[in-house]
Amino acid sequence: MKARTKAFALRVIRLTEAMPAKRSADVIASQLLRSGTAVGANYRAARRARSTAEFISRLSVVEEEADESSYWMELLVESELVPLARLKALIDECDEITRIIVATIRSAKRRRA
């Protein structure tokens, strides 16, 4: 997951650098860049957690950032700034990362209980 979330961040960086030069695209790209790169950064922080509670808390932030990234990508498609075909694989990867993180949080909570 560490390499996967980093690869996701790099893909987000490349996408945002290739965005059209429009005010709306700049705003959305900025938000996506922040949330998309935060996924990997917060995942790394979760791996260094000192307790199960901290691990769950940090993974919850990863989940939130991934969900936010998904939102910004949906806006890019629905506003017709970027075609769905160009974002489909990245959206799918974001959804998969989110599912893995949610499952990991659930497992950690079960182990803690």
C-alpha positions in Angstrom: 0.0 0.0 0.0 2.9 2.4 0.7 4.1 2.1 -3.0 0.5 2.1 -4.3 -0.5 5.3 -2.5 2.7 7.0 -3.6 2.0 5.9 -7.2 -1.5 7.4 -6.8 0.0 10.7 -5.7 2.4 10.8 -8.6 -0.5 10.1 -11.0 -2.5 13.0 -9.4 0.5 15.3 -9.8 0.8 14.4 -13.5 -2.9 14.9 -14.0 -3.0 18.3 -12.3 0.0 19.5 -14.2 -1.8 18.7 -17.5 -5.0 20.4 -16.6 -6.4 23.1 -18.9 -5.6 26.7 -18.1 -9.0 27.8 -16.7 -9.8 29.3 -13.4 -12.1 26.5 -12.4 -9.6 23.9 -13.4 -6.9 25.6 -11.4 -9.1 25.6 -8.3 -10.1 22.0 -8.6 -6.5 20.9 -9.6 -5.2 22.6 -6.4 -7.7 20.8 -4.2 -7.1 17.5 -5.9 -3.4 17.9 -5.7 -3.6 18.5 -2.0 -6.0 15.6 -1.2 -4.4 13.2 -3.7 -0.9 13.6 -2.3 -2.2 13.5 1.3 -3.4 10.0 0.8 0.1 8.6 0.6 1.5 11.0 3.2 -1.1 10.0 5.8 -0.8 6.3 5.0 2.9 6.6 5.8 2.1 8.3 9.0 -0.4 5.6 9.9 2.3 2.9 9.5 4.3 4.7 12.2 1.4 4.9 14.6 2.3 4.2 18.2 -1.1 2.6 19.1 -4.0 0.9 17.5 -6.2 4.0 18.2 -3.6 6.3 16.5 -3.4 3.8 13.6 -7.2 3.9 13.1 -7.3 7.6 13.4 -4.6 8.2 10.8 -6.2 5.7 8.4 -9.5 7.5 8.8 -7.7 10.6 7.5 -6.5 8.5 4.6 -10.1 7.5 3.9 -11.2 11.1 4.0 -8.5 12.3 1.7 -9.2 9.5 -0.8 -12.9 10.3 -0.7 -12.2 14.0 -1.2 -9.9 13.1 -4.2 -12.7 11.1 -5.7 -15.1 14.1 -5.3 -12.7 16.4 -7.1 -12.2 13.9 -10.0 -16.0 13.6 -10.2 -16.2 17.4 -10.6 -13.6 17.4 -13.3 -15.6 14.9 -15.3 -19.0 16.4 -14.6 -17.9 19.9 -15.5 -16.4 18.5 -18.7 -12.9 19.8 -17.9 -11.4 16.3 -18.2 -13.0 13.4 -20.2 -14.1 10.4 -18.1 -11.9 8.2 -20.4 -8.8 10.0 -19.2 -9.7 9.7 -15.5 -11.4 6.3 -15.3 -8.3 4.4 -14.3 -7.4 7.0 -11.7 -10.9 7.1 -10.3 -10.9 3.3 -10.1 -7.6 3.3 -8.3 -8.9 5.9 -5.8 -12.0 3.8 -5.2 -9.9 0.7 -4.7 -7.6 2.4 -2.2 -10.6 3.7 -0.3 -12.1 0.2 -0.1 -8.8 -1.3 1.2 -8.4 1.4 3.8 -12.0 1.0 5.0 -11.5 -2.8 5.3 -8.2 -2.2 7.2 -9.9 0.2 9.6 -12.7 -2.3 10.2 -10.1 -5.1 10.9 -8.1 -2.9 13.2 -11.3 -2.0 15.2 -12.2 -5.7 15.5 -8.8 -6.6 16.7 -8.9 -3.8 19.3 -12.3 -4.8 20.7 
